[in-house]
Amino acid sequence: MPSPPQVGELTPPNRTLMGPGPTEVHPRVLRAMGTPLLGYLDPAFVEIMDEVQALLRYAFRTDNDWTLPISGTGSAAMETAFGNLVEPGETVLVPSNGYFGGRMGKMARRAGGEVVTVDAPWGEPLDAADVADAFDAHQPDVFGFVHAETSTGVRQPDVPALVDIAHEHDAYAIVDCVTSLGGVEFRADEWNVDAAYSCSQKCLSCPPGASPVTFSDRAREKVLAREESSGSWYLDVAEIMAYWGEERSYHHTAPTTNVYALREGLRLVAEEGIEHRWDRHRRMAGALRAGVEAMGVDPVADESYWLPSLTTVRVPGGVDDAAVGDYLLDAYDLEIGGGLGDLAGEVFRLGCMGYSARPANVAFLLSALGDALDRQGATVDVGAGMAAMRDRLAE
């Protein structure tokens, strides 16, 4: 038998998190996580569940009854949406212009769907005309697309237009708002979205582990009318709602501490006001974008469809992106993200989300990134970048 391992006290480095997620957890959220546990059917916990659902409806801008956190990360929320709305043999349309559109396709196939794609270059949004053509060609039953593509820093600029195309063909629209909920304008009801999913560790500034989803009444009816149950028992949203809804029947043990954290993170959203919060993210990320451009680093996404919560910039010629990331960790305890998929090795992903979206963090990121690039021999003007950031914040 093995002897007891010699493991010391937990002392992880104190990083400044300015990548694609997780973001820095708000101090109030950390405090909430230290409060006593309750049983999953304790009346006090049931009251907390109701509060979390009400706060999530506020963040999603919806009155949907089926609005709740899934016990898992954002990928679990994604699989909940696709695994419940996609039935075997149905045709599912997904985008090819980013890493997470590709993940949609993988999950739709696991659910038994026949996957077809609508194409756009990485770094650009879908064109509504191309979506309409794809619907005419394939007549999909379900259409999934990404509001905030984490791999490219692209925001889909006209969500209602794409949803309308789906509804004109009697299809269901699933929207990924993992990197936008609580930080970038998203209006589930006004935009007629059938289902949307997100996560807790980005604009909501919570730890990963309790990921929001919302299903419209129309989507709920489709789920309840399925001929076969969802292939996943754990992520069967009808079963989960028997716990989160009025029935309160046991399904699984909720991650109590993560629910506490999400509740506090959502309280912060409500206290700030969702539209003020959207504006703060635009201001902070706008200052970051102005700074990197003035410094001499090129953003990937055009400003008309740029994603405020995640600015993706091109790695300057001759620069080793991995070496930059390693230097920032070693010298500054600062984390940024590298490229995924088609953009691997070509971009840096700079997050500006939730509690991390504040002037001190933006200034720190610009100065540290400028230092790292300068050490790699890139031509950058950190002073110009800092001046542009200050000017944008003063507007």
N, C-alpha and C positions, 0 to 999 in steps of 0.2 A: 504493500500500500504506500502511496506517496506520503511524504512528510508534509507538514503544513508549510505552504509557501510564505516566504518572507516578503510581505507587501507593506510598504510604508503608508503614511498618511496621504490622503488624496490632495495634491497641490497642483492642479492644472495651471498652465500659464494664463495670465490675465490679458486676453487678446482684445483688440478693437476689431470688431467684425464688420467689414465693409465689402463683403462679397455677395454672392447670390443667395445667401442664407445658410445657416441661421444668422439672425441679427442679434444685437445685444438685447438681453432680456431686461425689461424695465425693472428698477428696484422694487416697485410696489408688487410686481408679479412675483419676484423672488421671495418677498415676504409672505405673500399669500401661499406659496408652496410649502412654507414651513409650518402651516397651521395643522391641527390634528386631523387625522383621517376619520371618515365616517363610513358606515356600511352602505352598500349600494342601494338599499331600500329604506335607509333611515329617513324619517320624515324631514329632517333638516337637509339631507342631501337631495331629496326630491324637490324641495323648495329651491335649492341651488340650481338644479337641472332646469326648472322652469325659468329662472332668471337668465341662465345661459342661452336658452332658446329665444327669449325675448330680445336679448342683446344681439344675438346673431341675426335675427330678423331686421333689426335696425341697421347692422353693418351691411347686409346683403340688399337692403332697401326692398323688403318683401313682406308680404303677409302670409307666405306659405306655411301651412301647418307642419309639413315635413321639412323642418329646418333644425339641424342638430349637428353635434360634433361626432365624427367617427373616431373610434378608439384606434389610433394609428397615425402614421404620417400622411402627408399629402397624397402619396401614391395609393394609400388605402382609400382615401376619399375618391380619387380618380377611378379606382377599380369598383368602388361602390356605385358610381354613376354608370359606368359602362356595363358592369356585370348585372345590373338590375334593369336597365333600359334596353339592352341588346339581347334579343332572343335568338336561339340557333336558327341559322338560315337567313337571317335578315342581312341586308346590305348596309354597310356603315361607311360613310364618307369622312375621311380625316385629312388634315393638311400635311404637306411634305416639307414645309418651310422652316422646320425647327425640330429640335431633339424631342420635345414633349408631344408634338404631333405624331412623331414616330411611336412614342410610347402608347399613345391612344390606340394606334393600330394594333399593337401587340396585345393590349388588353381586350380589344374588341374581338380579335381572333380567338383568344382564350374563352370568350363568352359564346363562341360559335358563330360569330358574324363573318360575312364575306366583305373584306375590306377593299375599298377603292380610294384613290387619292385625288385631291385637287392641289395643283402645283403652284409654287411661287419660289423665287430664289430665297435662300437663307439671308436674313437681314431685311426682308420686305414683307409687308402684310399680304393677306389674300385679297385678290381683286373680286368684287362682287359679281362681275360679268363672268369670270372664270368659275365661280361657285355655281352660278345659274347654269352654265354650260355643263358642269359636272352633274348637276341634278337632272338635266334633260337627258344626259347620256346614260346615267346609271340608276336613276330613280331610287336613291337610298331611303331606308327607313329611319336611320339615325344619322345625324351630322354632328360631329365633334370638332370644335376649333378652340384655339387658344386666344384668350383676351390679352394675356401678358406673357409672351414667350420668353422664358427665363434663359434660354440658350443664346438668344440674339438681341435681347433688349428692344424688341418690337412690340408695340401696342396695336392691336387690331382696331382701326379707328372708327368703324361704323358697325358695331355689334347688331343693332336693330335691323339693318339691311340684310345681314346674313341670316338672322333668325327668321325674318319675313320670307326669304327664299325657301327655307326649310318648311315653314308652315304652309306656304302655297302648294307644296308637294305632299302635305300631310305627314311630314317627317318631324322628328323630335330633335331639338337643338340642345347639345350639352356644351357648356362653356367652362374652360379652365381659367380660373381667376386666382391661381395659386400665388402669383406675385403681384396681385393688384388689390385683393380684398382688404379694406381698411386703409389703403394708401392712394389708390387711383380710382377715379370715378367708375362705379359699377352699380347698375340699377336693374336688379333682376326682374321686378314686376313691370316697370315701365318699358323695358326692352323685350318683354314677353319670353324670357329665357325659360326653357323647360326644366333644365337641371344645371346646377353650377356647383363647383367644388373648389376648395382652397386648402390652406394649411395654417398652422398656428405660428410658425417660426420666422415669418417674413414681416409683412407690414403690421402684424398684430403684436410683434415683439414678445412672444411667449416661447417656451421650449417646444420642440416637436413632440407630438403624441396625441393631440386631440384636434382633428381636422374637420372644418366645417363643410357641410353639404346642404343644399336646398333643392327640393323637388316641387314643381308646380302641381296644382290639382290635376292638370292634364297628364303629367308624368306619373303621378301617383296612381291614377286610374289604369294606366298602361301596366305598371308594375303589378297591381292587384289582379289584373286580368290575364296575367301570364298563364300559358298552358302548363309550363314546367317551372318549378321554382328556380331561383338563381342558383348557379353552380357553386356558389360560396355560401355555406351556412353562416359563417361569421359576419359576412358583409351583406347579408340579405336585409335590405333596408326595411322591408315590411316587418320582419322579425324584430329588428332593432327598435322600430317605432312602437312595438308593443311594450317596450321598456320605457322609451322616452315619451310616449304618448299617455293617454288617460288610463290605459290598462295597467301599466306599471308591473308587468310580469317580467320575471328574471330572464335575461338573455345571456349576458356575460358580466363579469365584474368590471365596472367602469374604472378607468385610470384616475382615481379620485384627485390626486395632486395635479394632474394635467387639466382636469376640469376646473379646479380652483384657479389655476394659472390663466386659463382661457377666460374665465369669468372676470378676473381682474384686468386682463388685457382689453377685453371688450368694454369694461367700465371706463377705462381710459379713453377709448374711442368715443363713447357716448359723452363723456365730460368735455372733451375737446370739440365735439360736434363733427359729424362725418364730412361735411363740406369744408369746414376749416381744416380738417386733417388732410383731405385731398389737396387743398391749397398749399399747406405746409410742405407736402412732398414735392409739389411742383416747384416751389420756391427753392428748397434745399437742393433738389436734384438739378434744377436749372442753374444754380450757382456752380455745382460740380461740373456740369456740361460746359458752361462758359469757361471755367477754369482750365479744363483739360484741352479745350480747343485753343485757347490763348497760349497755353504752354507748348502747343505744337503737336498734339496727339489727336487723331481723327476719330470721331464717333462713327459707329457703324450705321445706326438708324437715322434716317432723315428726321428733322425736328417735327414734321407733320405726323409722324407715327412713332416717335420716340416714346419709350416707356419710362416715366419719371422714376419709378422705383428701382430701375436697373439700367445703368448706362454702360453700354458695351462699346469699347474703343479698340482700334486696331493696334497691334503690337508694332512699334516702329521697326523699320528695316534694320537687320543686323542684331536685334535684341533677342536674347534667349528668355522666353516668357517664364519658363520654370525657374530660372535663376532669379528673375525679378521677384517672383512669389516667395522663393526661399529667403531672399535678402530681407524682404519686408517682414517676414515672420521673425527672423533672427535679430534684425536690428531695431525693429519698431513694435514687435508684437502686434502686427497689423495683418489681417487676412483680407485678400481679394480673391476673385475667382479667375480661372483660366477658361479657355474655350472648350466646347463640347461638340462632338459630331463633326460636321463639315467645317466648323470654325476652330477645331482643336489646334492649338499652337499659334493661332492667328489673332486672337483677341484677349483682352482683359475684361472681366465682368465686374463692374463697380456698383455695389448695392448702396442704396440710400433709402432705408426703410425703417418705419416705426421709430423706436427710441434712438436708433442710429442716425436718423435724419435730422441732424442739428448742426449749427455752424461750426462748432469746435471739431466735430468729426470730419466734416467736409474739408476744412483747412488742414487738418492733420493728414488726411488721405492725399490731398494735392501735393503737399510739401514732401511727404515720404515717397510717393510715387515718382515725383520729379527727381529726387535724390537717386532712387534705384535706377531710373532710366539713364540719368547722367553717368552713373558708374558703368553702365553697359555701352557707353559711347554714343547714345542718342543725342540729337540736338534738341534740347528742351529749354524753355525759358520759364523757370518756376516763378520768378517775380511777376512776369506778365500774367501767369495763371492766377496767382494770388490776388492781383489787382482786379482782374476780371471777375473773380469770385466775389470780392468785396463790393464791386460796383453792382453786380446783379442782386446781392442781398440788400443793398441800399435802395433799390427801386421801390 
